[in-house]
Amino acid sequence: AARMFLRLLSDIQWRAAHPRWRMTGSQRSTSTTAEPHPVSLPAQAQVVICGGGIMGTSVAYHLSKMGLKDIVLLEQGRLAAGTTRFCAGIVSAARPLSVELKMAHYSNKLYQQLEQETGVQTGYMKTGSISLAQTQDRLISLKRIASSLNVMGIPCEIISPKEVLKLHPLINIHDLVGAMYVPEDALVSSANVSLALATAASRNGVQIHERTCVSHVTIQKGRVTGVETDRGRIQCDYFVNCAGQWAYELGHSGEEPVHIPLHACEHFYLLTHPLKDPLSSSLPTIVDPDGRIYIRNWQGGILSGGFEKNPKPLFTEGRNQLEIQNLQEDWDHFGPLLGALLRRMPGLEALQIMQLVNCPESFTPDMRCIMGESPTARGYFVLAGMNSAGISYGGGAGKYLAEWIVNGYPSENVWPLDLKRFGTLQSSRTFLRHRVMEVMPLMCDLKVPRWDFQTGRQLRTSPLYDRLDAQGARWMEKHGFERVKYFVPPGSDLLDLDHSKTFYKPDWFDIVGSEVKCCKEAVSVIDMSSFTKFEISSTGDQALESLQYLCSNDLDVPVGHVVHTGMLNEKGGYENDCSIARLSKRSFFMISPTDQQVHCWTWLKNHLPDDSNLVLEDVTWKYTALNLIGPRAVDVLSELSYAPMTAEHFPSLFCKEMSVGYANGIRVMSITHTGEPGFVLYIPIEYALHVYNEVMNMGQKYGIRNAGYYALRSLRIEKFFAFWGQDLDAFTTPMECGREFQVKLDKGLEFLGQEALWEQKQNGVYKRFTMFILEDHDTDMDLWPWWGEPIFRNGRYVGKTTSSAYSYTLERHVCLGFVHHFDEKTGEELVVTTDFINQGEYEIDIAGQRFQAKAKLYPFSSLFTQRRRKDEVELSGYQRE
């Protein structure tokens, strides 16, 4: 085929221009058998990269650009002969997630100059892309993406169907309601981009060895020490798994497995001969998500593929398959996509087809790529699972991972992509096979706010799951744990609620409103068992001393007290946001966000001293957590425990072991994570059902009812409480989000991040966490804010929202987000002062429509129940979701 001819020609030209690289590699051959290698492997290296596709070569390129010289890249077959070879070559910044958008934008800029830098033709052509909308909801989703692109400085516009026809005359527009045009999106030859990156890396000293298989990575005392290959061992400090669809198997090949949850599916696209009047090479790429297809120019003809509703997963144990071959054609399977193509471009019916390409693509459980360091093996990094967007992300993802290796952290918040967002439970082959069969169609499905995966569910459940389910619970999943969204009252239309998908006012609005009302006026119960729970104990003062160093607040408090604190990195950013109860002089109980289970455990293990007298235990599974919220919670608990629970006997932020009903050893904390009065009960799981039944029975006379996380979200946002993973991250400090009171700079002990916070206290901060109340927004008729909406001050972009909810108390929408101060001429970030926040006029952009908003740096004091002295009010209840 012409494509393979171009690739081989490029290989020949590239090898002729780079004899130094040719000597360290092996000779090309059509045989898959091992060949003699002219140059032996080095005995040691600083970094060994496995995988010679776009990811591996990008990491090598960026590491070498950052000054690392002792780098070895190993490829089991030929460079770019895996999935990269079959990639459609579409580089698009039209991504809903901010970090993915930034990666794709960087990739585009990198590829644009790569040919000039290396002399290797990359086929870069700036064609632009047009994303089509057949429905109003699809157009809304495109408008939301367009808003993000525009504030990032990436040209983008929403266009009419007639404008689509002007840009691409062959497109059928009869069923379109609009489209999004991104003029700077591009096309490349993916294999050649990979070869160009390898060329530059080789010039910078990277050794590249083809026909070299990695058998396993050696790990000693939790750290990478070397790599075993079919040509010998290489000692190294860092290993990077860029093995694509084989990343899972490679992770499991050693004695200490590294879990990399991805799974391959067959991916089909069509190649045609040139049209009678060959298509212009500058025609925009067409993305038709409602038709589940994409269409790009290819040598005067077209290349068109898609994401079918019934994907075909592949098991990928064939590790002796050194280079991916074109899999078997399946025209019956491709039929629906071909039909969608012909409906969108009717003039193609007489076009001659050259080939139906079938190649494997790797997908992840949440449709986001995987990068970062393994939680179980220090120095073991992963970059894989691109969900069919490898060429778009390749440049940016390689850059971030290289920064991570060299600096210890990337330059952007990549938590949504971090390997540690997954646990071992997502590595089940059965789970992955079922999940990717859902994920691949979701690549095109309309994803409205708060949608949920349907596969791999009921994996981690509370002991109360069946009891709550029988009472109308509607479930969502976080970190594999089932959590209640809300409870459907008897007599409601269950089917409508289960399929409520909208960017506007949702069908559950009144249900959540009644749960919030009960939390404020009576008492509600929320099962919060999914929270991460650790115990840290020691024989001496080791536990206290270690936590004092890792936490910004002062943990040397009397036994029974609860402290809200951040665990910060060297830059002062939040690695964890937690509540810690001092159970005894030498024992502490830590409560962290649900999705922090792996990340927080890893952070603690990496920073706690190696002391046999210091014990860290994950007790998440040992305790069920019931959150009793509301003014009558004190009455329910008093009657059940036969103990006074008033503020005088049980002050705010206090923890005590009590008996509830017949059950002993219940850890009761006077905290609700909402600012409302109440208690959280941490119950040994064997007592969970008994205690829940006792609470519900006793609470009947006080108007008790079940509630879910949507009510919790509304309560915490109207109180201006930040949640880790949504509002807080490793790039956000306590000084930037109004949490100075949780930092004890003068506690007399050094703690991690202290120096950075001192600097911010003296010099000011460059962003401020701010609350916005929408003023001219019609809850019933207007689009709702969800998160990620651009914030404008005096008509200029200053930041994005991080979370949002309707406040049933204020009867307004409340958005939380960070405000920056950019110099109007240079764009340089300036210090954000209180006056800067207070003196501006603000608007929130929701899918291109701006709504006026009032900015506040402090919550409405009237929303807090004044149960205790002003300085004891649960303002420190900023917590997690």
Buried (B, 14 or more C-beta within 10 A) or exposed (E): EEBEEBBEEBBEBBBEEBEEBBEBBBEBEEEEEBEEBEEEBBEBBBBBBBBBBBBBBBBBBBBBBBEBEBBBBBBBBBBBBBBBBBBBBBBBBBBEBBBBBBBBBBBBEBBBEBBEBBBBBBBBBEBBBBBBBBBEBBBBBBBBBBBBBBBBEBEBEBBEBEBBBEBBEBBBBEBBBBBBBBBBBBBBBBBBBBBBBBBBBBBBEBBBBBBBBBEBBBBEEBEBBBBBBEBEBBBBBBBBBBBBBBBBBBBBBBEBBBBBBBBBBBBBBBBBBBBEEEBEEEBBBBBBBBBBBBBBBBBBBBBBBBBBEEBBBBEBEEBEBBBBEBBEEEEEBBEBBBEBBBBBBEEBEEBEEBBBBBBBBBBBBBBBBBBBBBBBBBBBBBBBBBBBBBBBBBBBBBBBBBBBBBEEBBEBBBBBBBBBBBBEBBBBEEBBBBBBBBBBBBBBBBEBBBEEBEBBBEBBBBBBBEBBBEBBBBBBBBBBBBBBBBBBEEEBEEEEBEEBBEBBBBBBBEBBBBBBBBBBEBBBBBBBBBBBBBBBBBEEEBBBBBBBBBBBBBBBBEEBBBBBBBBBBEBBBBBBBBBBBBBEEBBBBBBBBBBBBBBBBBBBBEBBEEEEEBBBEBBBEBBBBBBBBBBBBBBBBBBBBEBEBEBEEBBBBBBBEBEBBEBEEBBBBBBBBBBBBBBBBBBBBEBBBBBBEBBBEBBEEBEBBBBBBBBBBBBBBBBBBBBBBBBBBBBBBBBBBBBBEBBBEEBEEEBBBBEBBBBBEEEBBBBBBBBBBBEEBEBEEBBBBBBBBBBBBEEEBBBBBBBBBBBBBBEBBBBBBBBBBBEEEEEEEBEBEEEBBEEBEBBBBBBBEBBBBEBBBEBBEEBBBEBBEEEBBBBBBBBBB
